[in-house]
Amino acid sequence: MRGSLQAGSLPKVLNAHSRARARRLSLQKREAIACALFVAPAVLGFLAFSLFPLVGSALLSLTNYRLAGWPDFVGLENYRRLLGDPLWWQSVKVTAIYTVAVVPLWLVNSLALALIMNQRLRGISLFRTIYYLPSVLSGVAISMLWIWLLNYHFGLVNTLLKLVGIRGPNWLGDRRTALLSIILMSQWSVGWYLPIWLGALQGIPTELYEAASIDGAGWWAKLRHVTLPMLSPVILYNLVMNTIWATQLFTEPFMMTGGGPQFATLSYILYLYQNAFAYSRMGLAAAMAWLMFLALLLLTVLFFRSSPVWVFYEAELR
């Protein structure tokens, strides 16, 4: 009798086990479906707005597409054409000069401003807001403002110079000063980096400064041996991002000089824009974009490869 009961209960146990397993599988399927639904917008967005345009532009750079008709495959002809184009080399030169000049100025000036704004003073929050405000203004609006400030005849800059007996140059009309004017104007928005620097400065342990003070270190020694090493990861980040942003110079020369005078401010992106939308050379513009991408990729790799030499982290300093 006991054996028959045990034998009869075995199928029930197996059925219960199979039902529990089926419920677990069903739960796993529901979790997988829910996960796929949550991930799908990001994946579709990447495919539609990143991967597809990337592949499309690479294929387009091998054609002579002119916005009308079907693109004809020309291979690497667009790249060979760019390497033999004097204006392309001029745009590379202008962008390189602007980047080499502006990136160090952005880093030094914004860090100096952040060191001042990191002091515990009354009303410092107001000053932080004031210095940050220019960075949220439209590039077009800022360009229009500086067109007036740098006007040769009635601009505020030349008017002030005239008061001290100096005849101001034609800032935007002279090829010797046009690019310099845009470089100086770029410092208008150094406050954009203020929150990044302030966050990094306020994250430095005070114990390091206290130990440096006990050793008799002054402000310069603290800056050199504590502040800058602790900020080096942020310096690396700002160096990479600033380099990328500097090479994207477009609004200022487009609005203020149109690339002139005598192509003195013809930036790389402005020349790309002209090829794409003024001359309808979409294949050539795509080739320019890919050359820019490869150059920035190489620079970024070089920055990161050099970082072990000069970038330090808190765990390494303790």
C-alpha positions as CSV (number, residue, x, y, z in Angstrom):
1,M,0.0,0.0,0.0
2,R,2.8,2.4,0.9
3,G,4.7,1.6,-2.2
4,S,1.6,2.2,-4.4
5,L,1.1,5.6,-2.8
6,Q,4.7,6.6,-3.4
7,A,4.4,5.4,-6.9
8,G,1.2,7.3,-7.5
9,S,2.7,10.5,-6.0
10,L,5.7,10.5,-8.3
11,P,3.9,11.7,-11.5
12,K,2.4,14.6,-9.4
13,V,5.8,15.6,-8.2
14,L,7.1,15.5,-11.8
15,N,4.2,17.6,-13.0
16,A,4.6,20.2,-10.3
17,H,8.3,20.4,-11.1
18,S,7.6,20.8,-14.8
19,R,5.0,23.5,-14.1
20,A,7.5,25.4,-11.9
21,R,10.2,25.1,-14.6
22,A,7.7,26.4,-17.2
23,R,6.9,29.4,-15.0
24,R,10.6,30.2,-14.6
25,L,11.1,30.0,-18.3
26,S,8.1,32.2,-18.9
27,L,9.4,34.7,-16.4
28,Q,12.8,34.7,-18.1
29,K,11.1,35.3,-21.5
30,R,9.1,38.2,-20.1
31,E,12.3,39.7,-18.6
32,A,14.1,39.2,-21.9
33,I,11.3,40.9,-23.8
34,A,11.1,43.8,-21.3
35,C,14.9,44.2,-21.5
36,A,14.7,44.2,-25.4
37,L,11.9,46.9,-25.3
38,F,13.9,49.1,-23.0
39,V,17.1,48.7,-25.0
40,A,15.5,49.0,-28.4
41,P,15.1,52.8,-28.6
42,A,18.8,53.3,-27.9
43,V,19.9,50.6,-30.4
44,L,17.5,51.9,-33.1
45,G,18.7,55.4,-32.4
46,F,22.3,54.4,-32.7
47,L,21.6,52.5,-36.0
48,A,19.5,55.2,-37.5
49,F,21.5,58.3,-36.4
50,S,25.0,57.1,-35.9
51,L,26.0,53.8,-37.7
52,F,23.9,54.3,-40.8
53,P,25.1,57.9,-41.4
54,L,28.7,56.8,-40.7
55,V,28.6,54.0,-43.2
56,G,26.6,56.2,-45.7
57,S,29.2,59.0,-45.5
58,A,32.0,56.6,-46.0
59,L,30.4,55.2,-49.2
60,L,29.4,58.8,-50.3
61,S,33.1,59.8,-50.0
62,L,33.9,57.4,-52.8
63,T,31.4,59.0,-55.2
64,N,30.9,62.3,-57.0
65,Y,27.4,62.8,-55.7
66,R,26.0,66.3,-56.4
67,L,22.5,66.2,-54.8
68,A,21.0,65.5,-58.2
69,G,20.9,62.2,-60.0
70,W,22.6,58.9,-59.0
71,P,26.1,59.0,-57.4
72,D,28.9,57.7,-59.6
73,F,31.6,55.7,-58.0
74,V,35.0,57.3,-58.3
75,G,37.0,55.4,-55.7
76,L,39.7,57.5,-53.9
77,E,39.5,60.3,-56.5
78,N,38.0,62.7,-53.9
79,Y,40.8,62.2,-51.5
80,R,43.5,62.7,-54.2
81,R,41.6,65.8,-55.3
82,L,41.7,67.2,-51.8
83,L,45.4,66.6,-51.4
84,G,46.0,68.7,-54.5
85,D,43.6,71.5,-53.5
86,P,45.4,74.7,-52.2
87,L,42.2,75.8,-50.5
88,W,42.0,72.5,-48.6
89,W,45.5,73.0,-47.3
90,Q,44.7,76.6,-46.4
91,S,41.7,75.4,-44.4
92,V,43.9,72.8,-42.6
93,K,46.4,75.5,-41.8
94,V,43.8,77.9,-40.5
95,T,42.2,75.2,-38.3
96,A,45.6,74.0,-37.0
97,I,46.7,77.5,-36.1
98,Y,43.4,78.2,-34.4
99,T,43.5,74.9,-32.4
100,V,47.1,75.3,-31.3
101,A,46.4,78.8,-30.1
102,V,43.0,78.4,-28.6
103,V,43.3,75.1,-26.7
104,P,46.1,76.2,-24.3
105,L,44.4,79.6,-23.8
106,W,41.1,77.9,-23.0
107,L,42.8,75.5,-20.5
108,V,44.9,78.1,-18.8
109,N,42.4,80.9,-18.6
110,S,39.5,78.7,-17.5
111,L,41.6,77.0,-14.8
112,A,42.8,80.4,-13.5
113,L,39.2,81.6,-13.5
114,A,38.1,78.5,-11.6
115,L,40.9,78.9,-9.0
116,I,39.6,82.4,-8.3
117,M,36.0,81.4,-8.3
118,N,36.8,78.6,-5.8
119,Q,37.6,81.0,-3.0
120,R,35.2,81.4,-0.1
121,L,34.0,84.9,-0.6
122,R,30.8,86.7,-0.2
123,G,28.7,86.9,-3.4
124,I,31.0,84.4,-5.2
125,S,28.0,82.4,-6.5
126,L,26.8,85.6,-8.3
127,F,30.2,86.0,-10.0
128,R,30.2,82.3,-11.0
129,T,26.9,82.8,-12.7
130,I,28.0,86.0,-14.4
131,Y,31.1,84.3,-15.8
132,Y,29.2,81.3,-16.9
133,L,26.4,83.2,-18.7
134,P,28.3,84.0,-22.0
135,S,28.7,80.3,-22.6
136,V,25.0,79.7,-22.9
137,L,24.5,82.5,-25.5
138,S,24.1,81.7,-29.2
139,G,27.3,81.7,-31.3
140,V,25.5,83.8,-33.9
141,A,24.6,86.4,-31.3
142,I,28.1,86.5,-29.9
143,S,29.5,86.8,-33.5
144,M,27.2,89.8,-34.2
145,L,28.3,91.4,-31.0
146,W,31.9,91.1,-31.8
147,I,31.4,92.4,-35.4
148,W,30.3,95.6,-33.8
149,L,33.1,95.6,-31.1
150,L,35.8,95.1,-33.8
151,N,34.4,97.4,-36.4
152,Y,37.2,99.5,-38.0
153,H,35.3,102.8,-38.1
154,F,33.0,102.8,-35.0
155,G,33.8,99.7,-33.0
156,L,34.3,100.0,-29.3
157,V,37.8,98.4,-29.3
158,N,39.2,100.9,-31.8
159,T,37.3,103.8,-30.1
160,L,39.0,103.0,-26.8
161,L,42.4,102.6,-28.5
162,K,41.9,106.0,-30.2
163,L,41.4,107.6,-26.7
164,V,45.0,106.6,-25.8
165,G,46.4,107.7,-29.1
166,I,46.6,104.3,-30.8
167,R,45.1,103.8,-34.3
168,G,43.4,100.4,-34.2
169,P,43.7,98.0,-37.1
170,N,41.0,96.7,-39.4
171,W,40.5,93.7,-37.2
172,L,38.2,91.6,-39.5
173,G,39.2,93.2,-42.8
174,D,42.9,92.6,-42.7
175,R,44.3,89.1,-43.3
176,R,47.0,89.7,-40.7
177,T,44.5,90.3,-37.9
178,A,41.3,88.5,-38.9
179,L,42.3,85.1,-37.5
180,L,43.8,86.7,-34.4
181,S,40.5,88.5,-33.8
182,I,38.6,85.2,-33.8
183,I,41.2,83.6,-31.5
184,L,40.8,86.4,-29.0
185,M,37.1,86.4,-29.3
186,S,37.0,82.7,-28.4
187,Q,38.1,83.5,-24.9
188,W,34.7,85.2,-24.3
189,S,33.2,81.9,-23.3
190,V,35.9,80.3,-21.1
191,G,33.3,80.3,-18.3
192,W,31.8,77.2,-20.0
193,Y,34.4,75.1,-18.3
194,L,33.9,76.7,-14.9
195,P,31.6,73.9,-13.5
196,I,34.0,71.2,-14.6
197,W,37.0,72.8,-13.0
198,L,35.1,73.8,-9.8
199,G,33.8,70.2,-9.4
200,A,37.3,68.9,-9.7
201,L,38.8,71.5,-7.4
202,Q,36.3,70.9,-4.7
203,G,36.9,67.1,-4.9
204,I,40.6,67.4,-4.0
205,P,41.0,66.2,-0.4
206,T,41.9,69.0,2.0
207,E,44.3,66.6,3.8
208,L,46.7,67.0,0.9
209,Y,46.8,70.8,1.3
210,E,47.1,70.5,5.1
211,A,50.1,68.2,4.7
212,A,51.7,70.5,2.2
213,S,51.2,73.5,4.6
214,I,52.9,71.5,7.4
215,D,55.8,71.0,5.1
216,G,56.0,74.7,4.5
217,A,54.7,74.8,1.0
218,G,53.4,78.1,-0.4
219,W,50.6,78.6,-2.9
220,W,52.8,77.9,-5.9
221,A,54.1,74.7,-4.4
222,K,50.6,73.6,-3.6
223,L,49.4,74.4,-7.1
224,R,52.3,72.6,-8.7
225,H,52.5,69.5,-6.4
226,V,48.9,69.1,-5.3
227,T,46.4,70.9,-7.4
228,L,47.7,70.2,-10.9
229,P,48.4,66.5,-10.3
230,M,45.0,66.0,-8.8
231,L,43.4,67.8,-11.7
232,S,45.4,66.0,-14.4
233,P,42.5,63.6,-15.3
234,V,40.2,66.6,-15.8
235,I,43.0,68.3,-17.8
236,L,43.2,65.3,-20.0
237,Y,39.4,65.4,-20.5
238,N,39.4,69.1,-21.3
239,L,42.4,68.7,-23.6
240,V,40.6,66.1,-25.7
241,M,37.3,67.8,-25.8
242,N,38.7,71.3,-26.4
243,T,40.8,69.9,-29.3
244,I,37.7,68.4,-30.9
245,W,35.6,71.6,-30.3
246,A,38.4,73.9,-31.7
247,T,38.6,71.9,-34.9
248,Q,34.9,72.4,-35.4
249,L,35.3,76.2,-35.9
250,F,32.5,77.3,-38.1
251,T,30.1,79.9,-36.8
252,E,32.6,82.7,-36.1
253,P,34.2,82.8,-39.6
254,F,30.9,82.1,-41.3
255,M,29.2,85.0,-39.6
256,M,32.1,87.5,-39.2
257,T,34.4,87.1,-42.3
258,G,32.9,84.5,-44.6
259,G,36.3,82.8,-44.7
260,G,38.1,86.0,-45.8
261,P,39.9,88.2,-46.2
262,Q,41.9,86.3,-48.8
263,F,40.9,83.0,-47.2
264,A,42.7,84.0,-44.0
265,T,39.9,82.6,-41.8
266,L,38.8,79.7,-44.0
267,S,38.3,77.0,-41.4
268,Y,38.1,73.3,-42.3
269,I,34.4,73.0,-41.4
270,L,33.5,76.2,-43.3
271,Y,35.2,74.9,-46.4
272,L,33.5,71.5,-45.9
273,Y,30.2,73.4,-45.7
274,Q,30.9,75.4,-48.8
275,N,31.7,72.2,-50.8
276,A,28.6,70.5,-49.6
277,F,26.0,73.2,-49.9
278,A,27.4,76.0,-52.0
279,Y,29.1,73.9,-54.7
280,S,27.0,70.7,-54.2
281,R,30.1,68.5,-53.9
282,M,28.7,66.1,-51.4
283,G,31.2,63.3,-52.2
284,L,34.1,65.7,-51.7
285,A,32.6,67.0,-48.5
286,A,32.1,63.5,-47.1
287,A,35.8,62.8,-47.9
288,M,36.7,65.9,-46.0
289,A,34.7,64.8,-43.0
290,W,36.4,61.4,-43.0
291,L,39.8,63.0,-43.1
292,M,38.9,65.2,-40.2
293,F,37.6,62.1,-38.3
294,L,40.8,60.2,-38.8
295,A,42.9,63.2,-37.7
296,L,40.9,63.6,-34.5
297,L,41.0,59.9,-33.9
298,L,44.8,59.9,-34.2
299,L,45.1,63.0,-31.9
300,T,42.9,61.4,-29.3
301,V,44.9,58.2,-29.4
302,L,48.1,60.2,-28.9
303,F,46.7,62.1,-26.0
304,F,45.7,58.9,-24.2
305,R,48.9,57.1,-25.0
306,S,50.9,60.0,-23.4
307,S,48.6,60.2,-20.4
308,P,50.5,57.6,-18.2
309,V,53.4,60.1,-18.2
310,W,51.5,63.1,-16.9
311,V,48.1,62.0,-15.7
312,F,47.9,60.9,-12.0
313,Y,45.1,59.6,-10.0
314,E,44.3,60.0,-6.3
315,A,45.2,56.4,-5.5
316,E,48.6,56.9,-7.0
317,L,49.4,60.0,-5.0
318,R,48.6,58.6,-1.6
